[in-house]
Amino acid sequence: MNIKPIRNEDDLRAAFQQLERVFQAQAGTLEADEMEILVTLIEGYERKHYPIAAADPVDAIKFRMEQQGLTQKDLEPFIGSSGRVSEVLNHKRGLSLQMIKRLHNGLNIPYESLLSAG
């Protein structure tokens, strides 16, 4: 096992190539240990160099609407009047904590998605 830090794209590519060789290793072997270390190093490098931005709360609501075939009218119990629903979906009004709680409890949208800055 010859593992070194991942400092650039060439190191990343080499780490992925080595990971492919040891990925199916049996638990408890040196190759399995190497696989775990490589995964940790790759994840750390990618988290630092390719961060994923938080989803927009409105996008999370629209995604759930699409999943469940909901209309804006269906959101009224969670957000308020039709005008308020329209304002939220058009980014003209932010979500209140009460709306966030109702959307989470009623539509099972994760708090993390509803609380992100978007």
C-alpha positions in Angstrom: 0.0 0.0 0.0 1.5 3.2 -1.2 -1.0 6.0 -0.4 -0.2 9.7 -0.6 -2.2 12.9 -0.3 -4.3 14.0 -3.3 -3.0 17.5 -4.3 -4.1 17.9 -7.9 -6.2 16.3 -10.7 -3.4 13.9 -11.7 -3.3 12.6 -8.1 -7.0 12.3 -8.1 -7.0 10.3 -11.3 -4.3 8.0 -9.9 -6.3 7.5 -6.7 -9.4 6.6 -8.8 -7.4 4.1 -10.8 -6.0 2.5 -7.7 -9.5 2.5 -6.1 -10.8 0.5 -9.1 -8.2 -2.2 -8.5 -9.1 -2.6 -4.8 -12.8 -1.7 -4.8 -14.1 -5.3 -4.4 -11.6 -6.3 -1.7 -12.7 -8.7 1.0 -13.3 -7.0 4.4 -10.4 -7.3 6.8 -7.7 -7.4 4.1 -5.0 -4.8 3.4 -6.7 -4.1 0.1 -10.0 -3.3 1.9 -8.1 -1.0 4.2 -6.6 0.7 1.2 -10.0 1.1 -0.4 -11.4 2.8 2.7 -8.4 5.2 2.9 -8.7 6.0 -0.8 -12.4 6.7 -0.6 -11.8 9.1 2.4 -9.0 10.9 0.5 -11.1 11.2 -2.7 -14.1 12.5 -0.8 -12.0 15.1 1.0 -10.5 16.4 -2.2 -13.8 16.5 -4.0 -15.5 18.2 -1.1 -12.8 20.9 -1.1 -12.5 21.4 -4.8 -16.0 20.6 -6.1 -18.4 21.7 -3.4 -22.1 21.2 -4.0 -24.3 24.2 -3.2 -27.4 23.8 -1.1 -30.6 23.5 -3.0 -33.0 26.4 -3.2 -36.0 25.9 -0.9 -38.4 26.8 -3.7 -36.8 24.2 -6.0 -37.3 21.6 -3.2 -41.0 22.6 -2.9 -41.4 22.4 -6.7 -39.6 19.1 -6.9 -42.0 17.6 -4.3 -45.0 19.1 -6.1 -43.9 17.4 -9.3 -43.2 14.1 -7.4 -46.7 14.1 -5.9 -48.6 15.7 -8.7 -49.5 18.7 -6.5 -50.9 22.1 -7.6 -50.4 25.5 -6.1 -53.8 25.1 -4.4 -52.5 21.9 -2.7 -49.9 24.0 -1.0 -52.3 26.4 0.7 -52.6 24.4 3.9 -48.9 24.6 4.3 -48.1 28.1 3.1 -51.3 30.1 3.2 -53.5 31.9 0.7 -53.1 31.4 -3.0 -51.5 34.8 -3.2 -48.9 33.8 -0.6 -48.2 30.5 -2.3 -47.6 32.3 -5.6 -45.3 34.8 -3.9 -43.2 32.0 -2.3 -43.0 30.0 -5.5 -41.9 33.2 -7.4 -39.2 34.1 -4.9 -41.1 37.2 -3.8 -41.6 36.0 -0.2 -39.4 33.9 2.0 -40.6 30.9 4.0 -41.5 31.6 7.6 -40.6 29.0 10.3 -44.3 28.1 10.5 -44.4 27.4 6.8 -41.2 25.4 7.0 -42.6 23.2 9.8 -45.9 22.6 7.9 -44.1 21.8 4.7 -41.8 19.4 6.5 -44.5 17.7 8.4 -47.1 17.6 5.7 -45.0 17.0 2.6 -42.0 15.4 4.1 -39.6 17.9 2.6 -36.3 17.8 4.6 -35.7 20.7 6.9 -32.2 21.1 5.4 -33.8 21.8 2.0 -36.2 24.3 3.3 -33.8 26.2 5.5 -31.0 26.6 3.0 -30.2 30.1 1.8 -30.8 29.1 -1.9 
